[in-house]
Amino acid sequence: MSQRTVFFVSDGTGITAETFGNAIMAQFEIKARYIRLPFVDSVDKAHQAVRQINHTAEIEGRRPIVFTTVVNMDILAVIKTHCTGMLLDMFGTFVAPLEEELGSKSNHRVGRFSDASKSKEYDERIEAINFSLAHDDGQSHRDLQGSDVILVGVSRSGKTPTSLYLAMQHGLKASNYPLIPEDFDRHQLPPALVPHRKKIFGLTISPERLAQIRNERRPNSVYASLANCRNEIHEAEAMMRREGIRWLSTTSKSIEEIATTILQEIRPERLDY
């Protein structure tokens, strides 16, 4: 199937449109070019977006696919009236039936936070991000008891991106701590972690994948060699089993899957909104 262009149009950041649209497009074997058009929050900007979409349709000879989460009805009317793409209005598809079912009008709010400066949830997320950055890769032992979760694993097993995702998306204070050869020689967890064993969650990875990742950073090094990766993974998994630490392999899992598994184990209430 030939390439199609997919637009994500929003009067906010466009993240919701992009996330939902990507999930839908992943169901099809198709080459696609993705373009996000955020902050389309005026009629003028709506006309500009429409011109870009329609120009793409002319150049490519096929209509683009357009996912939109625009909530302002005047702006949405411009897009619906003039856009030649295949328009998928996600809020219109889901909000209107819900309004009828709930017997209530939606607030048609743009974005996740109507006013970030007044949102407790937003403040908690920012605090969690700062905490996770300060406690990345074992940088600080201070206030480890304040962690919601402490991720452990060998270098490059996915601890940092998972910590930041948990902070950014779920407001969790996530520390992460590397397991290094000295820990394996002692056959013990790093001393700073021992008092917080109940908060620890382990990440592992296949030695082959680990060697591939490490070779991108430090090619042809002992650190990246398959033999060293096999040894580190073996020792890390043995330690986790000995210490009774819950763990999972990140080899073929997305950050979203890893984070959801951790939430189910550590803070299942965070899956309730």
C-alpha positions as CSV (number, residue, x, y, z in Angstrom):
1,M,0.0,0.0,0.0
2,S,1.3,3.4,-0.9
3,Q,2.3,6.0,1.6
4,R,-0.3,8.2,3.3
5,T,0.0,11.4,5.3
6,V,-1.6,11.5,8.7
7,F,-2.3,14.8,10.4
8,F,-3.0,15.2,14.2
9,V,-4.9,18.5,14.7
10,S,-5.6,19.9,18.1
11,D,-6.3,23.2,19.9
12,G,-4.0,21.8,22.6
13,T,-0.7,19.9,22.5
14,G,-2.0,17.3,20.1
15,I,-0.7,14.5,22.3
16,T,-4.2,12.9,22.8
17,A,-4.9,13.0,19.0
18,E,-1.5,11.5,18.3
19,T,-1.7,8.8,20.9
20,F,-5.1,7.7,19.8
21,G,-4.3,8.1,16.1
22,N,-1.1,6.1,16.3
23,A,-3.0,3.3,18.1
24,I,-5.5,3.1,15.3
25,M,-2.9,3.3,12.5
26,A,-0.9,0.6,14.1
27,Q,-3.7,-1.8,13.1
28,F,-2.8,-1.4,9.4
29,E,0.3,-2.4,7.4
30,I,0.8,1.0,5.8
31,K,3.7,3.4,5.4
32,A,2.6,6.7,6.8
33,R,4.1,10.2,7.3
34,Y,2.9,11.8,10.5
35,I,2.4,15.5,11.1
36,R,1.2,17.0,14.4
37,L,-0.5,20.5,14.2
38,P,-0.8,21.6,17.8
39,F,-2.4,24.8,19.2
40,V,-4.8,25.3,16.4
41,D,-6.8,27.6,18.7
42,S,-8.2,30.3,16.4
43,V,-10.2,30.4,13.2
44,D,-7.1,31.8,11.4
45,K,-5.0,28.9,12.5
46,A,-7.7,26.5,11.5
47,H,-7.6,27.9,7.9
48,Q,-3.8,27.6,7.9
49,A,-4.1,24.0,9.0
50,V,-6.7,23.3,6.3
51,R,-4.5,24.9,3.6
52,Q,-1.6,22.6,4.6
53,I,-3.8,19.5,4.6
54,N,-5.5,20.3,1.3
55,H,-2.1,21.2,-0.3
56,T,-0.8,17.8,0.8
57,A,-3.8,16.1,-0.8
58,E,-3.1,17.9,-4.1
59,I,0.6,17.0,-4.1
60,E,0.1,13.4,-3.2
61,G,-3.0,12.7,-5.2
62,R,-4.9,11.1,-2.2
63,R,-6.6,12.6,0.8
64,P,-4.7,12.6,4.0
65,I,-6.1,11.1,7.2
66,V,-6.9,13.7,9.8
67,F,-7.3,12.9,13.5
68,T,-8.6,15.9,15.5
69,T,-9.4,16.6,19.1
70,V,-10.4,20.3,18.5
71,V,-13.1,21.2,21.0
72,N,-13.9,24.8,20.0
73,M,-16.9,24.5,17.7
74,D,-16.1,27.5,15.5
75,I,-12.6,26.2,14.9
76,L,-13.9,22.7,14.3
77,A,-16.5,24.0,11.8
78,V,-13.7,25.5,9.6
79,I,-11.9,22.2,9.5
80,K,-15.1,20.2,8.9
81,T,-16.3,22.5,6.1
82,H,-13.1,23.1,4.2
83,C,-10.8,20.1,4.9
84,T,-10.5,17.6,2.0
85,G,-8.9,14.9,4.1
86,M,-10.6,12.0,5.8
87,L,-11.6,13.6,9.1
88,L,-11.9,11.6,12.3
89,D,-13.3,13.9,15.0
90,M,-12.4,11.9,18.1
91,F,-14.2,14.2,20.7
92,G,-17.2,14.4,18.5
93,T,-17.3,10.7,18.1
94,F,-17.2,9.9,21.8
95,V,-18.3,13.1,23.6
96,A,-21.7,13.6,22.0
97,P,-22.9,10.0,22.8
98,L,-21.6,10.4,26.3
99,E,-23.4,13.7,26.8
100,E,-26.6,12.0,25.8
101,E,-26.0,9.0,28.0
102,L,-25.0,11.1,31.0
103,G,-27.6,13.8,30.5
104,S,-24.9,16.4,30.9
105,K,-23.0,18.8,28.7
106,S,-19.2,18.4,28.6
107,N,-17.0,21.3,29.6
108,H,-15.2,21.2,26.2
109,R,-12.0,21.8,28.0
110,V,-8.8,22.1,25.9
111,G,-6.1,19.7,27.2
112,R,-5.6,17.7,30.3
113,F,-5.4,20.7,32.7
114,S,-7.7,23.7,32.3
115,D,-5.2,25.8,34.3
116,A,-1.9,24.1,35.1
117,S,-1.0,26.8,37.6
118,K,-4.0,25.8,39.8
119,S,-3.8,22.0,39.3
120,K,-2.7,19.9,42.3
121,E,-2.2,16.9,39.9
122,Y,0.0,19.0,37.6
123,D,2.1,20.2,40.6
124,E,2.5,16.6,41.8
125,R,3.7,15.5,38.3
126,I,6.3,18.3,38.2
127,E,7.5,17.4,41.7
128,A,7.7,13.7,40.6
129,I,9.7,14.6,37.5
130,N,12.2,16.7,39.5
131,F,12.5,13.9,42.1
132,S,13.1,11.2,39.4
133,L,15.8,13.4,37.7
134,A,17.6,13.9,41.1
135,H,17.5,10.2,41.8
136,D,18.5,9.0,38.3
137,D,21.2,6.3,38.1
138,G,21.9,6.3,41.8
139,Q,22.9,10.0,41.8
140,S,21.5,10.6,45.3
141,H,20.7,8.5,48.3
142,R,18.8,11.4,50.0
143,D,15.1,10.8,50.6
144,L,15.0,7.4,49.0
145,Q,12.2,6.7,51.4
146,G,10.2,9.3,49.5
147,S,10.3,7.1,46.4
148,D,7.1,5.4,45.2
149,V,9.2,2.9,43.4
150,I,13.0,2.2,43.1
151,L,14.0,0.5,39.8
152,V,17.1,-1.6,39.8
153,G,18.9,-3.4,37.0
154,V,22.2,-3.4,35.0
155,S,23.2,-0.4,33.0
156,R,21.1,0.3,29.9
157,S,18.2,-2.1,30.9
158,G,15.6,0.7,30.6
159,K,15.6,2.2,34.1
160,T,15.9,5.9,33.2
161,P,13.2,6.1,30.5
162,T,10.8,4.0,32.6
163,S,11.4,6.3,35.7
164,L,10.7,9.4,33.7
165,Y,7.6,7.9,32.1
166,L,6.2,7.0,35.5
167,A,6.9,10.5,36.7
168,M,5.5,12.3,33.7
169,Q,2.5,10.2,33.0
170,H,1.5,8.9,36.5
171,G,3.1,11.4,38.9
172,L,5.2,8.6,40.6
173,K,8.4,9.5,42.4
174,A,10.6,6.9,40.7
175,S,14.2,6.4,41.7
176,N,16.5,4.1,39.7
177,Y,19.7,2.5,40.8
178,P,22.3,0.5,38.8
179,L,23.5,-2.9,39.7
180,I,27.2,-3.0,39.1
181,P,30.0,-5.7,39.3
182,E,30.9,-4.7,42.9
183,D,27.3,-5.5,44.0
184,F,27.6,-8.9,42.3
185,D,31.0,-9.6,44.0
186,R,29.4,-8.9,47.4
187,H,26.3,-10.9,46.5
188,Q,24.2,-8.2,48.1
189,L,22.0,-5.3,47.2
190,P,23.6,-1.9,47.4
191,P,23.5,-0.9,51.1
192,A,21.4,2.2,50.4
193,L,18.6,0.1,49.0
194,V,18.3,-2.5,51.8
195,P,15.9,-0.5,54.0
196,H,13.6,0.1,51.0
197,R,13.4,-3.5,49.7
198,K,9.5,-3.4,49.5
199,K,9.7,-0.5,47.0
200,I,12.2,-2.1,44.7
201,F,11.2,-3.4,41.2
202,G,13.8,-5.0,38.9
203,L,14.3,-4.7,35.2
204,T,16.2,-7.2,33.1
205,I,16.9,-7.6,29.4
206,S,18.2,-10.3,27.1
207,P,22.0,-10.3,26.9
208,E,21.9,-10.0,23.1
209,R,19.7,-6.9,23.2
210,L,21.8,-5.4,25.9
211,A,25.0,-5.9,23.9
212,Q,23.3,-4.2,20.9
213,I,22.3,-1.2,23.0
214,R,25.7,-0.9,24.7
215,N,27.6,-1.2,21.4
216,E,25.7,1.8,20.1
217,R,27.2,3.8,23.0
218,R,30.6,2.2,23.5
219,P,31.4,0.0,20.5
220,N,33.9,-2.9,20.8
221,S,34.3,-2.4,24.5
222,V,34.4,-5.1,27.3
223,Y,31.3,-3.2,28.7
224,A,29.4,-4.0,25.5
225,S,30.7,-7.5,24.9
226,L,28.1,-10.3,24.7
227,A,30.1,-12.3,27.3
228,N,30.1,-9.5,29.8
229,C,26.4,-8.7,29.2
230,R,25.5,-12.4,29.7
231,N,27.5,-12.4,33.0
232,E,25.9,-9.2,34.3
233,I,22.4,-10.3,33.4
234,H,22.9,-13.7,35.1
235,E,24.2,-12.1,38.3
236,A,21.5,-9.4,38.4
237,E,18.7,-12.0,37.9
238,A,20.2,-14.3,40.5
239,M,20.4,-11.3,43.0
240,M,16.7,-10.4,42.3
241,R,15.7,-14.0,43.0
242,R,17.7,-14.2,46.2
243,E,16.3,-11.0,47.5
244,G,12.7,-11.7,46.5
245,I,12.5,-8.7,44.2
246,R,9.8,-8.5,41.6
247,W,11.2,-8.1,38.1
248,L,10.4,-8.2,34.4
249,S,12.3,-8.3,31.1
250,T,12.2,-5.1,29.0
251,T,13.5,-6.9,25.9
252,S,10.4,-6.7,23.8
253,K,8.2,-4.5,25.9
254,S,7.3,-0.8,25.3
255,I,7.8,1.8,28.0
256,E,4.0,1.9,28.4
257,E,3.8,-1.9,29.0
258,I,6.7,-1.8,31.5
259,A,5.2,1.1,33.4
260,T,1.7,-0.5,33.5
261,T,3.2,-3.8,34.8
262,I,5.0,-1.9,37.6
263,L,1.9,0.1,38.5
264,Q,-0.1,-3.1,38.8
265,E,2.5,-4.5,41.2
266,I,3.6,-1.4,43.2
267,R,0.8,1.1,43.1
268,P,-2.3,-0.5,41.5
269,E,-4.5,2.5,42.7
270,R,-2.7,4.7,40.2
271,L,-4.5,2.8,37.4
272,D,-7.7,4.2,38.8
273,Y,-8.5,7.8,37.8
